[in-house]
């Protein structure tokens, strides 16, 4: 049976703030209302088909695409690493291990401060991950800092145990 300290547990899964989807939602309601009102009430040179096609194009470009971009990025924090997954069809995954240690920078514009949002930049060497438009970024930063500390302490203890007795629990590796 594996040691509970070695198990990778999920701490949090989150996405960027959905504040950017408010305008597309209002636009969806407006397009639906305008289409319903203008259907069968258009002047002579225009047809209902033209109206429906125009409404579909506006909804696709101004509602579906922003939602797709929002839904395509997921942030996952576990007890061992931070994972950023991008894409709904073609998926790209980037991760940083807590044991390696990394710098955490919180960037907040005035608008983000008013909304309680922020962008976290996690950098380790040349690799950088950005967690954009995160709610309560200071809480996320503190959680990540705690996980870095805990993982480094556990790695140090394991290294000391292996140095003391290299054959201790060899089959677990």
C-alpha positions in Angstrom: 0.0 0.0 0.0 1.3 3.5 -0.9 2.2 6.1 1.7 -0.5 8.9 2.0 2.3 11.4 1.7 3.2 10.1 -1.8 -0.4 10.3 -3.1 -1.2 13.1 -5.5 -4.4 14.8 -4.3 -6.4 17.5 -6.1 -6.5 20.8 -4.2 -8.4 23.0 -6.6 -9.7 23.0 -10.2 -10.7 26.4 -11.6 -11.0 28.5 -14.8 -10.4 32.1 -15.5 -13.1 34.5 -14.5 -16.3 34.4 -16.5 -16.7 38.1 -16.3 -15.8 38.3 -20.0 -18.9 36.3 -20.8 -21.4 38.9 -19.5 -21.4 40.9 -22.7 -21.8 37.9 -25.0 -24.7 36.7 -22.8 -26.4 40.2 -23.1 -25.8 40.1 -26.8 -27.3 36.6 -27.1 -30.5 37.9 -25.4 -30.6 41.0 -27.7 -30.1 39.0 -30.9 -32.8 36.5 -29.9 -35.2 39.3 -29.1 -34.5 41.2 -32.3 -34.7 38.1 -34.4 -38.0 37.2 -32.8 -39.4 40.7 -33.3 -38.2 41.1 -36.9 -39.1 37.6 -38.1 -41.9 37.9 -40.7 -41.8 41.8 -40.3 -38.9 42.6 -42.6 -39.2 45.1 -45.5 -39.6 43.7 -49.0 -36.0 43.3 -50.3 -35.0 41.2 -47.2 -36.1 37.7 -46.4 -36.4 35.8 -43.1 -33.6 33.5 -44.2 -31.2 36.4 -44.4 -32.2 37.5 -40.9 -31.7 34.0 -39.5 -28.3 33.7 -41.2 -27.2 37.1 -39.9 -28.4 36.2 -36.4 -26.5 32.8 -36.6 -23.3 34.5 -37.7 -23.5 37.1 -34.9 -24.2 34.4 -32.3 -21.4 32.2 -33.6 -18.8 35.0 -33.6 -19.8 37.0 -30.6 -21.2 34.3 -28.2 -19.9 30.9 -29.1 -16.3 31.8 -29.8 -15.8 33.7 -26.5 -17.4 30.9 -24.6 -15.2 28.3 -26.4 -12.1 30.3 -25.5 -13.1 30.6 -21.9 -14.0 26.9 -21.6 -10.8 25.8 -23.3 -8.5 26.6 -20.4 -8.4 24.8 -17.1 -6.1 25.2 -14.1 -5.5 22.3 -11.7 -3.5 22.5 -8.5 -2.6 19.2 -6.9 -0.3 18.4 -3.9 2.6 17.8 -6.4 2.1 20.2 -9.3 0.2 22.9 -11.1 -1.3 21.8 -14.4 -2.6 24.2 -17.1 -4.7 22.5 -19.8 -5.6 24.5 -23.0 -7.9 23.5 -25.9 -11.1 21.6 -26.3 -10.3 19.7 -29.5 -6.5 19.8 -29.6 -5.3 19.8 -26.0 -2.1 21.2 -24.7 -0.9 20.6 -21.2 1.8 22.4 -19.2 2.8 21.7 -15.7 5.2 22.8 -13.0 6.3 20.6 -10.1 6.2 22.1 -6.6 9.4 20.3 -5.6 11.4 22.2 -8.1 10.3 25.5 -6.6 9.2 28.4 -8.7 8.7 32.2 -8.4 5.1 33.4 -8.1 4.2 36.9 -9.3 0.8 38.4 -8.9 -0.2 41.1 -11.5 -3.4 43.0 -11.0 -4.7 45.9 -13.0 -7.0 48.5 -11.3 -10.0 46.8 -12.9 -8.9 43.4 -11.7 -8.4 44.7 -8.2 -12.0 46.1 -8.2 -13.3 42.7 -9.3 -11.1 40.7 -7.0 -9.2 39.1 -9.9 -5.5 38.8 -10.8 -3.0 37.0 -13.0 -0.4 34.7 -11.5 2.9 34.2 -13.3 4.6 31.0 -12.2 8.2 30.9 -13.5 10.9 28.4 -13.0 14.0 28.9 -15.1 12.8 29.5 -18.6 9.4 27.9 -18.3 6.5 30.2 -17.3 2.9 29.4 -16.7 0.2 32.1 -16.5 -3.0 31.7 -14.5 -5.1 34.5 -16.0 -8.1 36.3 -14.3 -8.0 34.1 -11.2 -10.4 34.9 -8.4 -8.7 35.8 -5.0 -5.2 35.6 -6.4 -3.5 36.2 -3.1 -5.2 33.0 -1.7 -4.1 31.0 -4.7 -0.5 32.4 -4.2 -0.5 31.5 -0.5 -1.8 28.0 -1.3 0.9 27.5 -4.0 3.6 28.8 -1.6 2.5 26.4 1.1 2.6 23.4 -1.4 6.1 24.4 -2.6 7.3 24.4 1.1 5.6 21.1 1.9 6.9 19.3 -1.2 10.4 20.5 -0.6 10.3 19.4 3.0 9.0 15.9 2.0 11.7 15.7 -0.7 14.4 16.6 1.8 13.1 14.0 4.3 13.0 11.3 1.6 16.6 12.2 0.5 17.8 11.9 4.1 16.1 8.5 4.5 17.6 7.2 1.3 21.1 8.5 2.3 20.8 6.8 5.6 19.6 3.5 4.2 19.6 3.2 0.3 17.9 -0.2 0.5 15.1 1.0 2.6 11.8 0.2 0.9 13.5 -0.2 -2.5 10.6 -1.9 -4.2 8.4 1.2 -3.7 10.3 3.2 -6.3 
